[in-house]
Amino acid sequence: MPRIGQRIPRSILSVTEIEAMMAQADVSTPIGLRDRTIIEVFYSTGLRRSEMAHLQTWDIEHARRLVLVREGKGRRDRVVPIGVRALQWLDRYLLEAREALTTGGHHAMWVTDFGEPMEASYLARIVKRMMEATGIRKAGSCHLLRHAMATHMLDNGADTRFIQAMLGHASLATTQIYTMVSVEKLKQIYAVTHPARGDGVMREPDYVDDAKAPMRKLRPLLS
């Protein structure tokens, strides 16, 4: 069978954009607190929207700061960490908002405005609404937060194999698509090493007797 090519994500949310989305929620109301928590958990864990929709209240290990993802893509279970900030919002949602919204009789983590278990499409509408309220005009919704988490972690030095485990990719090749959009370190290295790096002056390479000197200069960027 012919191989299907990997496509680079066209849109990546910045940290500033994600913070602005979170700020749109009126956390003084149960619905606003729920919506803020959804964005926090999406960005913190990188879950797919179907995985978020299937979360149950007992799938969070609060003491160990872990989320159990049951039967993710390919029907594979996995455990992913959740950040302290997202966990604090999740605790507040469970205490203050979920009980006010739910009709009872189920243990779904996320509930609709009418108290029923939330489906993936409902999650997508919430995220899209918050994007539009922020003025973000980018294609996609929930998956943009997943892309952002992976890209931002790579920009900050995370190993691709750990991103693979977080995202639940069966193949490392799927995860490596994010290295194509994680360009901050590439730009730093370019600015240090390229003779024509954009300031109008061509520079000869700084030849030195010690051949290891250039690598010592770049090692902090590559680590």
PyRosetta script that sets phi, psi and omega in degrees:
from pyrosetta import init, pose_from_sequence

init()
pose = pose_from_sequence("MPRIGQRIPRSILSVTEIEAMMAQADVSTPIGLRDRTIIEVFYSTGLRRSEMAHLQTWDIEHARRLVLVREGKGRRDRVVPIGVRALQWLDRYLLEAREALTTGGHHAMWVTDFGEPMEASYLARIVKRMMEATGIRKAGSCHLLRHAMATHMLDNGADTRFIQAMLGHASLATTQIYTMVSVEKLKQIYAVTHPARGDGVMREPDYVDDAKAPMRKLRPLLS")
pose.set_psi(1, 141.9)
pose.set_omega(1, 177.7)
pose.set_phi(2, -66.5)
pose.set_psi(2, 145.8)
pose.set_omega(2, 179.9)
pose.set_phi(3, -76.8)
pose.set_psi(3, 139.9)
pose.set_omega(3, 175.7)
pose.set_phi(4, -89.6)
pose.set_psi(4, 125.3)
pose.set_omega(4, -176.6)
pose.set_phi(5, -68.1)
pose.set_psi(5, 151.0)
pose.set_omega(5, 175.7)
pose.set_phi(6, -85.7)
pose.set_psi(6, 134.0)
pose.set_omega(6, 179.9)
pose.set_phi(7, -106.6)
pose.set_psi(7, 133.7)
pose.set_omega(7, 177.5)
pose.set_phi(8, -71.1)
pose.set_psi(8, 134.0)
pose.set_omega(8, 175.6)
pose.set_phi(9, -57.2)
pose.set_psi(9, 131.2)
pose.set_omega(9, -176.6)
pose.set_phi(10, -75.8)
pose.set_psi(10, -30.8)
pose.set_omega(10, -174.4)
pose.set_phi(11, -125.2)
pose.set_psi(11, 133.3)
pose.set_omega(11, 175.3)
pose.set_phi(12, -125.8)
pose.set_psi(12, 128.2)
pose.set_omega(12, 176.4)
pose.set_phi(13, -77.1)
pose.set_psi(13, 136.6)
pose.set_omega(13, 175.6)
pose.set_phi(14, -83.2)
pose.set_psi(14, 165.9)
pose.set_omega(14, 176.3)
pose.set_phi(15, -60.1)
pose.set_psi(15, -40.5)
pose.set_omega(15, 179.8)
pose.set_phi(16, -61.4)
pose.set_psi(16, -41.9)
pose.set_omega(16, 179.4)
pose.set_phi(17, -65.6)
pose.set_psi(17, -39.6)
pose.set_omega(17, -179.7)
pose.set_phi(18, -67.4)
pose.set_psi(18, -41.9)
pose.set_omega(18, 177.2)
pose.set_phi(19, -62.1)
pose.set_psi(19, -38.2)
pose.set_omega(19, 179.0)
pose.set_phi(20, -66.3)
pose.set_psi(20, -38.0)
pose.set_omega(20, 176.3)
pose.set_phi(21, -61.3)
pose.set_psi(21, -45.7)
pose.set_omega(21, -179.3)
pose.set_phi(22, -60.9)
pose.set_psi(22, -36.8)
pose.set_omega(22, -177.6)
pose.set_phi(23, -69.0)
pose.set_psi(23, -14.7)
pose.set_omega(23, -179.6)
pose.set_phi(24, -71.8)
pose.set_psi(24, -23.8)
pose.set_omega(24, -174.3)
pose.set_phi(25, -77.7)
pose.set_psi(25, 133.7)
pose.set_omega(25, 175.0)
pose.set_phi(26, -86.4)
pose.set_psi(26, 94.0)
pose.set_omega(26, -172.4)
pose.set_phi(27, -75.9)
pose.set_psi(27, 1.8)
pose.set_omega(27, 174.4)
pose.set_phi(28, -81.0)
pose.set_psi(28, -7.9)
pose.set_omega(28, 178.0)
pose.set_phi(29, -114.4)
pose.set_psi(29, 152.1)
pose.set_omega(29, 178.5)
pose.set_phi(30, -58.0)
pose.set_psi(30, -40.8)
pose.set_omega(30, -179.1)
pose.set_phi(31, -67.4)
pose.set_psi(31, -43.7)
pose.set_omega(31, 178.7)
pose.set_phi(32, -64.1)
pose.set_psi(32, -40.1)
pose.set_omega(32, 177.9)
pose.set_phi(33, -64.8)
pose.set_psi(33, -40.2)
pose.set_omega(33, 175.7)
pose.set_phi(34, -60.9)
pose.set_psi(34, -47.2)
pose.set_omega(34, -176.7)
pose.set_phi(35, -64.5)
pose.set_psi(35, -42.1)
pose.set_omega(35, 177.3)
pose.set_phi(36, -60.8)
pose.set_psi(36, -42.9)
pose.set_omega(36, -178.5)
pose.set_phi(37, -65.8)
pose.set_psi(37, -37.1)
pose.set_omega(37, 178.1)
pose.set_phi(38, -59.3)
pose.set_psi(38, -46.5)
pose.set_omega(38, 179.2)
pose.set_phi(39, -63.4)
pose.set_psi(39, -43.0)
pose.set_omega(39, 179.5)
pose.set_phi(40, -58.6)
pose.set_psi(40, -46.5)
pose.set_omega(40, -176.2)
pose.set_phi(41, -71.7)
pose.set_psi(41, -40.4)
pose.set_omega(41, 175.8)
pose.set_phi(42, -55.2)
pose.set_psi(42, -51.4)
pose.set_omega(42, -175.2)
pose.set_phi(43, -70.1)
pose.set_psi(43, -35.1)
pose.set_omega(43, -178.0)
pose.set_phi(44, -71.5)
pose.set_psi(44, -36.5)
pose.set_omega(44, -172.2)
pose.set_phi(45, -106.1)
pose.set_psi(45, -23.2)
pose.set_omega(45, -176.9)
pose.set_phi(46, 70.9)
pose.set_psi(46, 23.7)
pose.set_omega(46, 179.9)
pose.set_phi(47, -67.6)
pose.set_psi(47, 150.6)
pose.set_omega(47, 168.9)
pose.set_phi(48, -70.3)
pose.set_psi(48, 158.3)
pose.set_omega(48, -177.6)
pose.set_phi(49, -66.0)
pose.set_psi(49, -33.1)
pose.set_omega(49, 177.3)
pose.set_phi(50, -66.6)
pose.set_psi(50, -36.4)
pose.set_omega(50, 178.0)
pose.set_phi(51, -68.5)
pose.set_psi(51, -38.2)
pose.set_omega(51, 176.4)
pose.set_phi(52, -64.0)
pose.set_psi(52, -43.1)
pose.set_omega(52, -177.4)
pose.set_phi(53, -64.1)
pose.set_psi(53, -28.5)
pose.set_omega(53, -177.0)
pose.set_phi(54, -90.2)
pose.set_psi(54, -3.4)
pose.set_omega(54, -179.6)
pose.set_phi(55, -60.9)
pose.set_psi(55, 137.2)
pose.set_omega(55, 173.1)
pose.set_phi(56, -108.6)
pose.set_psi(56, 160.6)
pose.set_omega(56, -176.3)
pose.set_phi(57, -62.1)
pose.set_psi(57, -26.7)
pose.set_omega(57, -178.8)
pose.set_phi(58, -87.4)
pose.set_psi(58, 2.2)
pose.set_omega(58, -179.7)
pose.set_phi(59, -82.3)
pose.set_psi(59, 0.4)
pose.set_omega(59, -179.9)
pose.set_phi(60, -106.1)
pose.set_psi(60, 123.0)
pose.set_omega(60, 171.8)
pose.set_phi(61, -95.7)
pose.set_psi(61, 95.8)
pose.set_omega(61, -173.1)
pose.set_phi(62, -65.5)
pose.set_psi(62, -41.7)
pose.set_omega(62, -176.6)
pose.set_phi(63, -64.5)
pose.set_psi(63, -38.6)
pose.set_omega(63, -177.6)
pose.set_phi(64, -96.1)
pose.set_psi(64, -2.8)
pose.set_omega(64, 179.6)
pose.set_phi(65, 55.3)
pose.set_psi(65, 57.5)
pose.set_omega(65, -179.1)
pose.set_phi(66, -132.0)
pose.set_psi(66, 152.6)
pose.set_omega(66, 174.8)
pose.set_phi(67, -120.9)
pose.set_psi(67, 128.0)
pose.set_omega(67, 175.7)
pose.set_phi(68, -91.8)
pose.set_psi(68, 120.8)
pose.set_omega(68, 177.3)
pose.set_phi(69, -100.5)
pose.set_psi(69, 113.6)
pose.set_omega(69, -176.6)
pose.set_phi(70, -94.8)
pose.set_psi(70, 125.6)
pose.set_omega(70, 175.6)
pose.set_phi(71, 51.6)
pose.set_psi(71, 60.9)
pose.set_omega(71, 173.0)
pose.set_phi(72, -70.6)
pose.set_psi(72, -158.5)
pose.set_omega(72, -178.6)
pose.set_phi(73, -58.7)
pose.set_psi(73, 135.3)
pose.set_omega(73, -175.5)
pose.set_phi(74, 76.1)
pose.set_psi(74, 13.3)
pose.set_omega(74, 179.1)
pose.set_phi(75, 59.7)
pose.set_psi(75, 34.0)
pose.set_omega(75, 179.1)
pose.set_phi(76, -102.9)
pose.set_psi(76, 132.4)
pose.set_omega(76, 173.0)
pose.set_phi(77, -82.5)
pose.set_psi(77, 151.7)
pose.set_omega(77, 172.1)
pose.set_phi(78, -155.7)
pose.set_psi(78, 164.0)
pose.set_omega(78, 177.2)
pose.set_phi(79, -120.3)
pose.set_psi(79, 131.2)
pose.set_omega(79, -179.4)
pose.set_phi(80, -126.9)
pose.set_psi(80, 148.6)
pose.set_omega(80, 176.3)
pose.set_phi(81, -74.9)
pose.set_psi(81, 156.7)
pose.set_omega(81, 174.5)
pose.set_phi(82, -128.9)
pose.set_psi(82, 138.0)
pose.set_omega(82, -177.0)
pose.set_phi(83, -68.0)
pose.set_psi(83, 157.4)
pose.set_omega(83, -178.2)
pose.set_phi(84, -60.3)
pose.set_psi(84, -42.9)
pose.set_omega(84, -178.0)
pose.set_phi(85, -63.2)
pose.set_psi(85, -46.6)
pose.set_omega(85, 179.2)
pose.set_phi(86, -62.6)
pose.set_psi(86, -38.4)
pose.set_omega(86, -180.0)
pose.set_phi(87, -66.5)
pose.set_psi(87, -36.4)
pose.set_omega(87, 176.5)
pose.set_phi(88, -63.4)
pose.set_psi(88, -42.0)
pose.set_omega(88, 176.6)
pose.set_phi(89, -66.6)
pose.set_psi(89, -37.8)
pose.set_omega(89, 179.3)
pose.set_phi(90, -64.7)
pose.set_psi(90, -42.4)
pose.set_omega(90, 177.5)
pose.set_phi(91, -61.1)
pose.set_psi(91, -42.5)
pose.set_omega(91, 179.9)
pose.set_phi(92, -65.9)
pose.set_psi(92, -40.8)
pose.set_omega(92, 177.8)
pose.set_phi(93, -60.0)
pose.set_psi(93, -45.3)
pose.set_omega(93, -178.2)
pose.set_phi(94, -64.5)
pose.set_psi(94, -35.9)
pose.set_omega(94, -177.7)
pose.set_phi(95, -80.1)
pose.set_psi(95, -39.3)
pose.set_omega(95, -169.3)
pose.set_phi(96, -106.6)
pose.set_psi(96, -30.2)
pose.set_omega(96, -170.7)
pose.set_phi(97, -109.7)
pose.set_psi(97, -46.0)
pose.set_omega(97, -173.6)
pose.set_phi(98, -61.1)
pose.set_psi(98, -44.4)
pose.set_omega(98, -178.9)
pose.set_phi(99, -64.2)
pose.set_psi(99, -30.0)
pose.set_omega(99, 179.1)
pose.set_phi(100, -75.7)
pose.set_psi(100, -24.4)
pose.set_omega(100, -175.6)
pose.set_phi(101, -97.2)
pose.set_psi(101, -36.2)
pose.set_omega(101, -169.6)
pose.set_phi(102, -71.3)
pose.set_psi(102, 148.8)
pose.set_omega(102, 174.0)
pose.set_phi(103, -88.4)
pose.set_psi(103, -5.5)
pose.set_omega(103, -179.5)
pose.set_phi(104, 84.0)
pose.set_psi(104, 173.3)
pose.set_omega(104, 177.6)
pose.set_phi(105, 84.5)
pose.set_psi(105, 3.8)
pose.set_omega(105, 178.0)
pose.set_phi(106, -150.9)
pose.set_psi(106, 167.0)
pose.set_omega(106, -178.5)
pose.set_phi(107, -120.2)
pose.set_psi(107, 21.7)
pose.set_omega(107, 177.6)
pose.set_phi(108, -60.4)
pose.set_psi(108, 136.2)
pose.set_omega(108, 179.6)
pose.set_phi(109, -64.1)
pose.set_psi(109, -46.1)
pose.set_omega(109, -174.6)
pose.set_phi(110, -105.8)
pose.set_psi(110, 131.6)
pose.set_omega(110, -179.2)
pose.set_phi(111, -123.1)
pose.set_psi(111, 150.3)
pose.set_omega(111, -179.0)
pose.set_phi(112, -75.2)
pose.set_psi(112, 178.6)
pose.set_omega(112, 175.6)
pose.set_phi(113, -60.9)
pose.set_psi(113, -19.7)
pose.set_omega(113, -178.1)
pose.set_phi(114, -103.8)
pose.set_psi(114, 8.2)
pose.set_omega(114, 173.7)
pose.set_phi(115, 85.9)
pose.set_psi(115, 4.8)
pose.set_omega(115, -179.1)
pose.set_phi(116, -91.6)
pose.set_psi(116, 157.7)
pose.set_omega(116, 175.7)
pose.set_phi(117, -56.0)
pose.set_psi(117, 138.0)
pose.set_omega(117, -173.9)
pose.set_phi(118, -86.5)
pose.set_psi(118, 133.8)
pose.set_omega(118, 175.4)
pose.set_phi(119, -90.2)
pose.set_psi(119, 165.3)
pose.set_omega(119, -177.3)
pose.set_phi(120, -59.5)
pose.set_psi(120, -39.0)
pose.set_omega(120, -179.3)
pose.set_phi(121, -64.6)
pose.set_psi(121, -32.9)
pose.set_omega(121, 178.6)
pose.set_phi(122, -68.2)
pose.set_psi(122, -41.5)
pose.set_omega(122, 175.7)
pose.set_phi(123, -59.1)
pose.set_psi(123, -43.6)
pose.set_omega(123, -179.2)
pose.set_phi(124, -61.4)
pose.set_psi(124, -39.3)
pose.set_omega(124, 179.8)
pose.set_phi(125, -65.5)
pose.set_psi(125, -38.0)
pose.set_omega(125, 178.9)
pose.set_phi(126, -63.8)
pose.set_psi(126, -48.5)
pose.set_omega(126, -178.5)
pose.set_phi(127, -63.5)
pose.set_psi(127, -43.2)
pose.set_omega(127, -179.4)
pose.set_phi(128, -63.8)
pose.set_psi(128, -40.2)
pose.set_omega(128, 179.2)
pose.set_phi(129, -62.3)
pose.set_psi(129, -40.2)
pose.set_omega(129, 179.7)
pose.set_phi(130, -71.0)
pose.set_psi(130, -34.4)
pose.set_omega(130, 174.8)
pose.set_phi(131, -62.5)
pose.set_psi(131, -47.7)
pose.set_omega(131, -177.4)
pose.set_phi(132, -66.0)
pose.set_psi(132, -36.2)
pose.set_omega(132, 177.7)
pose.set_phi(133, -65.2)
pose.set_psi(133, -27.3)
pose.set_omega(133, 178.5)
pose.set_phi(134, -83.9)
pose.set_psi(134, -13.8)
pose.set_omega(134, -177.1)
pose.set_phi(135, 90.0)
pose.set_psi(135, 15.2)
pose.set_omega(135, 179.5)
pose.set_phi(136, -85.8)
pose.set_psi(136, 120.1)
pose.set_omega(136, -178.7)
pose.set_phi(137, -113.2)
pose.set_psi(137, 68.5)
pose.set_omega(137, -180.0)
pose.set_phi(138, -122.2)
pose.set_psi(138, 144.7)
pose.set_omega(138, -179.2)
pose.set_phi(139, -69.4)
pose.set_psi(139, 136.9)
pose.set_omega(139, 178.5)
pose.set_phi(140, 105.8)
pose.set_psi(140, 177.1)
pose.set_omega(140, 178.2)
pose.set_phi(141, -148.5)
pose.set_psi(141, -94.1)
pose.set_omega(141, -175.0)
pose.set_phi(142, -58.6)
pose.set_psi(142, -41.1)
pose.set_omega(142, -176.3)
pose.set_phi(143, -66.8)
pose.set_psi(143, -24.3)
pose.set_omega(143, 176.6)
pose.set_phi(144, -63.0)
pose.set_psi(144, -35.6)
pose.set_omega(144, 178.3)
pose.set_phi(145, -70.2)
pose.set_psi(145, -34.8)
pose.set_omega(145, 175.6)
pose.set_phi(146, -65.4)
pose.set_psi(146, -45.8)
pose.set_omega(146, 176.5)
pose.set_phi(147, -59.6)
pose.set_psi(147, -43.3)
pose.set_omega(147, -176.7)
pose.set_phi(148, -63.3)
pose.set_psi(148, -44.7)
pose.set_omega(148, 179.7)
pose.set_phi(149, -57.5)
pose.set_psi(149, -48.2)
pose.set_omega(149, -177.9)
pose.set_phi(150, -64.6)
pose.set_psi(150, -44.3)
pose.set_omega(150, -177.8)
pose.set_phi(151, -66.9)
pose.set_psi(151, -43.1)
pose.set_omega(151, -178.7)
pose.set_phi(152, -67.7)
pose.set_psi(152, -36.0)
pose.set_omega(152, 176.8)
pose.set_phi(153, -66.8)
pose.set_psi(153, -39.8)
pose.set_omega(153, 177.0)
pose.set_phi(154, -64.7)
pose.set_psi(154, -41.6)
pose.set_omega(154, 178.3)
pose.set_phi(155, -60.2)
pose.set_psi(155, -29.2)
pose.set_omega(155, -179.1)
pose.set_phi(156, -94.7)
pose.set_psi(156, 10.1)
pose.set_omega(156, 169.9)
pose.set_phi(157, 103.3)
pose.set_psi(157, 7.5)
pose.set_omega(157, -179.8)
pose.set_phi(158, -67.9)
pose.set_psi(158, 142.1)
pose.set_omega(158, 176.9)
pose.set_phi(159, -71.9)
pose.set_psi(159, 142.0)
pose.set_omega(159, -178.1)
pose.set_phi(160, -59.7)
pose.set_psi(160, -31.3)
pose.set_omega(160, -179.0)
pose.set_phi(161, -66.8)
pose.set_psi(161, -34.4)
pose.set_omega(161, 178.4)
pose.set_phi(162, -72.4)
pose.set_psi(162, -35.7)
pose.set_omega(162, 174.9)
pose.set_phi(163, -63.4)
pose.set_psi(163, -38.9)
pose.set_omega(163, 177.2)
pose.set_phi(164, -57.8)
pose.set_psi(164, -44.8)
pose.set_omega(164, 179.7)
pose.set_phi(165, -65.7)
pose.set_psi(165, -40.4)
pose.set_omega(165, 179.3)
pose.set_phi(166, -61.9)
pose.set_psi(166, -45.5)
pose.set_omega(166, -174.0)
pose.set_phi(167, -81.7)
pose.set_psi(167, -15.7)
pose.set_omega(167, -179.9)
pose.set_phi(168, 76.6)
pose.set_psi(168, 32.1)
pose.set_omega(168, 177.8)
pose.set_phi(169, -81.3)
pose.set_psi(169, 133.1)
pose.set_omega(169, 177.6)
pose.set_phi(170, -70.8)
pose.set_psi(170, -31.2)
pose.set_omega(170, -176.7)
pose.set_phi(171, -119.2)
pose.set_psi(171, 137.9)
pose.set_omega(171, 176.6)
pose.set_phi(172, -64.3)
pose.set_psi(172, -27.5)
pose.set_omega(172, -179.9)
pose.set_phi(173, -60.8)
pose.set_psi(173, -34.0)
pose.set_omega(173, 178.4)
pose.set_phi(174, -66.6)
pose.set_psi(174, -40.2)
pose.set_omega(174, -179.5)
pose.set_phi(175, -69.0)
pose.set_psi(175, -33.4)
pose.set_omega(175, -174.1)
pose.set_phi(176, -66.1)
pose.set_psi(176, -10.5)
pose.set_omega(176, 174.6)
pose.set_phi(177, -60.0)
pose.set_psi(177, -29.3)
pose.set_omega(177, -178.0)
pose.set_phi(178, -71.9)
pose.set_psi(178, -23.2)
pose.set_omega(178, 177.1)
pose.set_phi(179, -67.7)
pose.set_psi(179, -19.5)
pose.set_omega(179, 179.8)
pose.set_phi(180, -77.4)
pose.set_psi(180, -20.1)
pose.set_omega(180, 179.4)
pose.set_phi(181, -110.8)
pose.set_psi(181, -3.3)
pose.set_omega(181, 177.2)
pose.set_phi(182, -92.1)
pose.set_psi(182, 89.3)
pose.set_omega(182, -166.9)
pose.set_phi(183, -110.5)
pose.set_psi(183, -1.9)
pose.set_omega(183, -174.1)
pose.set_phi(184, -62.1)
pose.set_psi(184, -45.0)
pose.set_omega(184, 179.5)
pose.set_phi(185, -69.8)
pose.set_psi(185, -35.4)
pose.set_omega(185, 176.2)
pose.set_phi(186, -60.2)
pose.set_psi(186, -41.2)
pose.set_omega(186, 178.2)
pose.set_phi(187, -65.1)
pose.set_psi(187, -38.9)
pose.set_omega(187, 178.6)
pose.set_phi(188, -63.5)
pose.set_psi(188, -45.4)
pose.set_omega(188, -179.8)
pose.set_phi(189, -65.6)
pose.set_psi(189, -40.1)
pose.set_omega(189, 176.7)
pose.set_phi(190, -58.9)
pose.set_psi(190, -45.3)
pose.set_omega(190, -178.0)
pose.set_phi(191, -64.0)
pose.set_psi(191, -27.8)
pose.set_omega(191, -179.5)
pose.set_phi(192, -83.4)
pose.set_psi(192, -33.4)
pose.set_omega(192, -165.6)
pose.set_phi(193, -111.4)
pose.set_psi(193, -25.6)
pose.set_omega(193, -172.4)
pose.set_phi(194, -80.4)
pose.set_psi(194, 129.1)
pose.set_omega(194, -178.3)
pose.set_phi(195, -61.9)
pose.set_psi(195, -30.3)
pose.set_omega(195, -179.9)
pose.set_phi(196, -114.9)
pose.set_psi(196, 75.9)
pose.set_omega(196, -171.8)
pose.set_phi(197, -98.7)
pose.set_psi(197, 16.3)
pose.set_omega(197, 166.1)
pose.set_phi(198, 110.1)
pose.set_psi(198, 0.5)
pose.set_omega(198, -179.2)
pose.set_phi(199, -98.7)
pose.set_psi(199, 10.1)
pose.set_omega(199, 175.9)
pose.set_phi(200, 89.8)
pose.set_psi(200, -4.5)
pose.set_omega(200, -177.7)
pose.set_phi(201, -121.5)
pose.set_psi(201, 125.0)
pose.set_omega(201, 174.5)
pose.set_phi(202, -82.8)
pose.set_psi(202, 135.7)
pose.set_omega(202, -178.5)
pose.set_phi(203, -117.6)
pose.set_psi(203, 137.4)
pose.set_omega(203, 170.6)
pose.set_phi(204, -72.0)
pose.set_psi(204, 147.0)
pose.set_omega(204, 175.6)
pose.set_phi(205, -58.1)
pose.set_psi(205, 144.1)
pose.set_omega(205, 179.2)
pose.set_phi(206, -83.2)
pose.set_psi(206, 85.1)
pose.set_omega(206, 179.7)
pose.set_phi(207, -71.1)
pose.set_psi(207, 135.4)
pose.set_omega(207, 177.4)
pose.set_phi(208, -134.1)
pose.set_psi(208, 161.3)
pose.set_omega(208, 179.9)
pose.set_phi(209, -68.1)
pose.set_psi(209, -36.0)
pose.set_omega(209, -179.7)
pose.set_phi(210, -81.5)
pose.set_psi(210, 107.2)
pose.set_omega(210, -176.1)
pose.set_phi(211, -66.7)
pose.set_psi(211, -19.2)
pose.set_omega(211, -178.6)
pose.set_phi(212, -86.3)
pose.set_psi(212, -8.4)
pose.set_omega(212, -176.6)
pose.set_phi(213, -59.7)
pose.set_psi(213, -44.7)
pose.set_omega(213, 179.0)
pose.set_phi(214, -59.2)
pose.set_psi(214, -37.3)
pose.set_omega(214, -180.0)
pose.set_phi(215, -69.2)
pose.set_psi(215, -33.0)
pose.set_omega(215, 177.4)
pose.set_phi(216, -64.8)
pose.set_psi(216, -34.1)
pose.set_omega(216, -179.9)
pose.set_phi(217, -70.3)
pose.set_psi(217, -34.8)
pose.set_omega(217, -175.4)
pose.set_phi(218, -90.5)
pose.set_psi(218, -17.5)
pose.set_omega(218, -173.7)
pose.set_phi(219, -54.1)
pose.set_psi(219, -41.7)
pose.set_omega(219, 177.3)
pose.set_phi(220, -60.5)
pose.set_psi(220, -30.9)
pose.set_omega(220, 179.7)
pose.set_phi(221, -77.7)
pose.set_psi(221, -32.3)
pose.set_omega(221, -176.4)
pose.set_phi(222, -84.3)
pose.set_psi(222, -19.8)
pose.set_omega(222, -175.5)
pose.set_phi(223, -73.8)
pose.dump_pdb("model.pdb")
